[in-house]
Structure formats: structure tokens, C-alpha cells
Amino acid sequence: MGLRAPDNKIYPDVWDLFGGHVEDKESIEEALVRELREELDITPKTFEFLTTLLEADPPNNGKCLYHIYKITEWAGPGPRLRGAEHTEMRWHTLDEAVSSNLAVPEYRTLFSDHVVL
């Protein structure tokens, strides 16, 4: 997960999954690949759609859907942070992840449902 920078307008200084907005004429999967190249310097090779979450606070953050994917194989020199959106990147155990200050509270259930122990 990535720790969002404290000066981010939306969800500052919380742990989040990497990703971003879908651009015009771009599929969700194309956005996934582009965003992970931009943010982590990796190219997802094998991934699986898990779920779509709704923005919990639309009045403050706008209406948004979060399409969540599980990446099981990637290529590239990363993962390593690129850009200024995140200040830290860290692998978490399930216990660490669910007890973290998360951008989206529904991540706790998602992690618990999809992490293989």
C-alpha cells in the first residue's frame, strides 16, 4: 500500500491502494496498467477483478467508483514509488493492513476476504 502525501486534496496522509482515474477513451484495465506504470514503475501482467466500491463521502470527494484488482504478476524495474502522490510504500501483513489508517474503510473487509493465509 501507499501512504498518501499529507498535501493531497483527497484522502491525505492515509494508507491507500495504488491507482487513479480512467482517462477518456480508456478502459478500466488500460487505466490500471497506466497508473501502476506511473506510480510504481511496474506493468501488471496477470490481474483479477475483485470488486467495485462506492466513494464513501461524495459531498467532499465527488462521486467516484473504485474498481479493485488483485495483481498477481508484474514486470518492470519496480515496485518503487514514482511521483509525489505517495510518501511511502510498504508491504503489510493482513493484521497490519486492517489496523492501518485506511483511505477507504471497506478495504478492511476486502483484505480479509481476499488475502490467502
Secondary structure, DSSP 8 states (H G I E B T S, - for coil): -EEE-TT-SSSTTSEE-S-----TT--HHHHHHHHHHHHHS-EEEEEEEEEEEE-S-HHHH-S-EEEEEEEEEEESS-S---SSSEEEE----HHHHHHS-BSSTTHHHHHHHH---
